[in-house]
């Protein structure tokens, strides 16, 4: 399964994705979002929520 990926060059650290993730599968590391694949169920809410398109 292809999980969403965060482009660290685009991520602005706004934490919008963290707030909407129903599985608490996104954490912040060094002001950049990181998706925990072992928790992610691939709903892609984070992808639709990211204001800068850093998740795909």
Helices and strands as residue ranges (DSSP letters): H 16-20, E 26-29, E 32-35, H 45-49
